[in-house]
Amino acid sequence: MQQRNGLNLELRRTQDFEGIRRLALESGLEDGSFASIVAALGLYSGKDLVGCAALKQTDRSFSVEWLAVSEPLRKRGLGGRLIAEIELEARLRGADRLWALARAPGFFQRLGFRLAGESEGSGPTLDNCMKCPQYMRSCRPAIVVKAL
Ligand SMILES: CC(C)(COP(=O)(O)OP(=O)(O)OC[C@H]1O[C@@H](n2cnc3c(N)ncnc32)[C@H](O)[C@@H]1OP(=O)(O)O)[C@@H](O)C(=O)NCCC(=O)NCCS
């Protein structure tokens, strides 16, 4: 994957959950668990992890987790690329829709997701968000969903 500025990036599957956790926390995400993660993707610049996303599956419900792009590399389409790969992975596993508990709902809406009601379907809930000190202060999350 060649960027316009000559940066060479490789998107590949990874098991480096500690690296993902580090990038996610640096990017302002809350810590969480890797339980039920069925695929994780890393975007690498050489050995450096500069982007990540993971697919969680619980029963027949699929969601995007651990999405982050290193700050200097944002707004170049990398987040969109990660989501496209996660969508592909979810489809291969039989998903007909993909959920996210979105910190940046506008980002997801640009990629074809729509805002979902909390009682809709089997997606994520805001239960944990409501216990978080960032809730409605530095973070205004929303549940979003996309038909695949
Ligand atoms: C959200 C994040 C992954 C986006 O990564 P990115 O590489 O900058 O995204 P892209 O460049 O692919 O952006 C795709 C589109 O979404 C838009 N977009 C990006 N971030 C956005 C945001 N926070 N709010 C609204 N729109 C956004 C872009 O402008 C672009 O639109 P365009 O195609 O019309 O230009 C990145 O900002 C990030 O890591 N943020 C901190 C961690 C985080 O919030 N993760 C999401 C958890 S749910």
PDBQT file of the ligand as one rigid body, heavy atoms in Angstrom, charges set to zero:
ROOT
HETATM    1  C1  LIG A 201     -11.557   7.742  13.767  1.00  0.00    +0.000 C 
HETATM    2  C2  LIG A 201     -10.218   7.479  13.054  1.00  0.00    +0.000 C 
HETATM    3  C3  LIG A 201      -9.880   5.995  13.119  1.00  0.00    +0.000 C 
HETATM    4  C4  LIG A 201     -10.351   7.923  11.584  1.00  0.00    +0.000 C 
HETATM    5  O1  LIG A 201      -9.157   7.578  10.898  1.00  0.00    +0.000 OA
HETATM    6  P1  LIG A 201      -8.682   8.360   9.586  1.00  0.00    +0.000 P 
HETATM    7  O2  LIG A 201      -7.572   7.577   8.983  1.00  0.00    +0.000 OA
HETATM    8  O3  LIG A 201      -8.428   9.776   9.905  1.00  0.00    +0.000 OA
HETATM    9  O4  LIG A 201     -10.012   8.252   8.701  1.00  0.00    +0.000 OA
HETATM   10  P2  LIG A 201     -10.160   8.463   7.111  1.00  0.00    +0.000 P 
HETATM   11  O5  LIG A 201      -9.072   9.379   6.640  1.00  0.00    +0.000 OA
HETATM   12  O6  LIG A 201     -10.267   7.145   6.457  1.00  0.00    +0.000 OA
HETATM   13  O7  LIG A 201     -11.566   9.227   7.049  1.00  0.00    +0.000 OA
HETATM   14  C5  LIG A 201     -12.672   8.728   6.305  1.00  0.00    +0.000 C 
HETATM   15  C6  LIG A 201     -13.714   9.841   6.248  1.00  0.00    +0.000 C 
HETATM   16  O8  LIG A 201     -14.202  10.129   7.570  1.00  0.00    +0.000 OA
HETATM   17  C7  LIG A 201     -13.978  11.497   7.893  1.00  0.00    +0.000 C 
HETATM   18  N1  LIG A 201     -13.600  11.554   9.317  1.00  0.00    +0.000 N 
HETATM   19  C8  LIG A 201     -12.433  11.131   9.862  1.00  0.00    +0.000 A 
HETATM   20  N2  LIG A 201     -12.464  11.310  11.199  1.00  0.00    +0.000 NA
HETATM   21  C9  LIG A 201     -13.669  11.857  11.483  1.00  0.00    +0.000 A 
HETATM   22  C10 LIG A 201     -14.312  12.258  12.700  1.00  0.00    +0.000 A 
HETATM   23  N3  LIG A 201     -13.701  12.150  13.900  1.00  0.00    +0.000 N 
HETATM   24  N4  LIG A 201     -15.574  12.766  12.617  1.00  0.00    +0.000 NA
HETATM   25  C11 LIG A 201     -16.199  12.904  11.424  1.00  0.00    +0.000 A 
HETATM   26  N5  LIG A 201     -15.647  12.501  10.231  1.00  0.00    +0.000 NA
HETATM   27  C12 LIG A 201     -14.398  12.005  10.281  1.00  0.00    +0.000 A 
HETATM   28  C13 LIG A 201     -12.849  11.929   6.982  1.00  0.00    +0.000 C 
HETATM   29  O9  LIG A 201     -12.865  13.321   6.748  1.00  0.00    +0.000 OA
HETATM   30  C14 LIG A 201     -13.139  11.143   5.725  1.00  0.00    +0.000 C 
HETATM   31  O10 LIG A 201     -14.164  11.729   4.969  1.00  0.00    +0.000 OA
HETATM   32  P3  LIG A 201     -13.929  12.044   3.399  1.00  0.00    +0.000 P 
HETATM   33  O11 LIG A 201     -13.657  10.686   2.777  1.00  0.00    +0.000 OA
HETATM   34  O12 LIG A 201     -15.195  12.647   2.957  1.00  0.00    +0.000 OA
HETATM   35  O13 LIG A 201     -12.732  12.942   3.362  1.00  0.00    +0.000 OA
HETATM   36  C15 LIG A 201      -9.064   8.324  13.676  1.00  0.00    +0.000 C 
HETATM   37  O14 LIG A 201      -9.463   9.685  13.700  1.00  0.00    +0.000 OA
HETATM   38  C16 LIG A 201      -8.703   7.905  15.097  1.00  0.00    +0.000 C 
HETATM   39  O15 LIG A 201      -7.887   7.011  15.309  1.00  0.00    +0.000 OA
HETATM   40  N6  LIG A 201      -9.298   8.576  16.104  1.00  0.00    +0.000 N 
HETATM   41  C17 LIG A 201      -8.995   8.291  17.529  1.00  0.00    +0.000 C 
HETATM   42  C18 LIG A 201      -9.531   6.946  17.963  1.00  0.00    +0.000 C 
HETATM   43  C19 LIG A 201     -11.017   6.787  17.683  1.00  0.00    +0.000 C 
HETATM   44  O16 LIG A 201     -11.822   7.691  17.918  1.00  0.00    +0.000 OA
HETATM   45  N7  LIG A 201     -11.365   5.592  17.152  1.00  0.00    +0.000 N 
HETATM   46  C20 LIG A 201     -12.746   5.267  16.795  1.00  0.00    +0.000 C 
HETATM   47  C21 LIG A 201     -13.339   4.448  17.876  1.00  0.00    +0.000 C 
HETATM   48  S1  LIG A 201     -15.039   4.086  17.522  1.00  0.00    +0.000 SA
ENDROOT
TORSDOF 0
